[in-house]
Amino acid sequence: MSTTTVNQAPDSQSPYGFWPTLRGVLQQKTALAGLVIVAFFVIIALISPWIEPYSISEASCGVFEAPSRAHWLGCDDGGVDMLSLVLRGGRISMIVGAVATLIAIGIGATIGVLSGYFGGWVDTLLMRITDYFLVVPQIVLMIAIAAVWGPSLSHVIIVIGALMWTGTARLIRAQVKSLRERVYVKRVEAVGAGHAHIIFNHIIPQIGPLLVANTVLAITVAIFNETALAFLGLSDPTAVTWGTIMEHAFDRAAVSSGAWWAIVPAGLSVAFLIMGCYMLGRSIEDALNPRLKVSYLSTHFWRLRPLVGRGPDAL
């Protein structure tokens, strides 16, 4: 058997190849809807510095001025245009969520691969550490650490990233343990390939789509956690994020003043972005594992079957 044949892992041996996954995702309407929502927010975040209608550091209208043609989303308690604040807040919130997610995915993927590939005492040690992090309520620990370290965006990123990796680690470990027993991996190992070669050339490429799906889903959690910490006053008070926008609105009596426009736009932005990421991530998971399509986690349209012998119009 030639080395070329041994070193190649055809897509037919694993359902986790790139193209099969992409085809499966594009066949789902929920994936396309989620992709459109996520792409919209990403594009808006990228071009926000050039489309903000007013400055976010200077007053441009009256206190809690209602939405109008000049100010589509009204103004906050300082007379700052809300549309400009939401655009700037979305950019920063998405950056914080993305960086924190990359940290969490990096830690989780590393621990999952090492644990699943080597097994033995390495697996036991890493999984016990993972279990310790799992039993601690993450949001409570995040609040405690953020309160001790002080309000800062960098602290929020580190806290979220350092505490959100456990689910990824266990998921990747399970998949790597399965891939470790595949025939092509055994063949590569038999001809003398090292651990690093097997991991980087045969394990990681196969779990790539799974990491992408988990990353998309993890972004929703990271953005939610950032918004929660900012709303509780544990983020940088000088930074404009969706969480700080809602926090300032509550602190400055927007609710009692009836100024819903100071809260609702930022809240809806968080909700729609999380929904889009969730739809896209779930669709990728469905493409990776068709059995998930019949589970309660997926979105389906149900149709009652007609009773036997009654015909299609029996119901």
Stockholm file with secondary structure:
# STOCKHOLM 1.0

chainA/1-315         MSTTTVNQAPDSQSPYGFWPTLRGVLQQKTALAGLVIVAFFVIIALISPWIEPYSISEASCGVFEAPSRAHWLGCDDGGVDMLSLVLRGGRISMIVGAVATLIAIGIGATIGVLSGYFGGWVDTLLMRITDYFLVVPQIVLMIAIAAVWGPSLSHVIIVIGALMWTGTARLIRAQVKSLRERVYVKRVEAVGAGHAHIIFNHIIPQIGPLLVANTVLAITVAIFNETALAFLGLSDPTAVTWGTIMEHAFDRAAVSSGAWWAIVPAGLSVAFLIMGCYMLGRSIEDALNPRLKVSYLSTHFWRLRPLVGRGPDAL
#=GR chainA/1-315 SS CCHHHHHCCCGGGCTTCHHHHHHHHHTCHHHHHHHHHHHHHHHHHHHHHHHCCSCSSSCCSCTTCCCCSSSTTCBCTTSCBHHHHHHHHHHHHHHHHHHHHHHHHHHHHHHHHHHHHHCHHHHHHHHHHHHHHHTSCHHHHHHHHHHHHCSCHHHHHHHHHHHSCHHHHHHHHHHHHHHHTSHHHHHHHHTTCCHHHHIIIIIHHHHHHHHHHHHHHHHHHHHHHHHHHHHTTCSCTTSCCHHHHHHHHHHTTTTTTTCGGGTHHHHHHHHHHHHHHHHHHHHHHHHHCGGGGGSTTSCCCCCCCCCTTTCTTCC
#=GC SS_cons         CCHHHHHCCCGGGCTTCHHHHHHHHHTCHHHHHHHHHHHHHHHHHHHHHHHCCSCSSSCCSCTTCCCCSSSTTCBCTTSCBHHHHHHHHHHHHHHHHHHHHHHHHHHHHHHHHHHHHHCHHHHHHHHHHHHHHHTSCHHHHHHHHHHHHCSCHHHHHHHHHHHSCHHHHHHHHHHHHHHHTSHHHHHHHHTTCCHHHHIIIIIHHHHHHHHHHHHHHHHHHHHHHHHHHHHTTCSCTTSCCHHHHHHHHHHTTTTTTTCGGGTHHHHHHHHHHHHHHHHHHHHHHHHHCGGGGGSTTSCCCCCCCCCTTTCTTCC
//
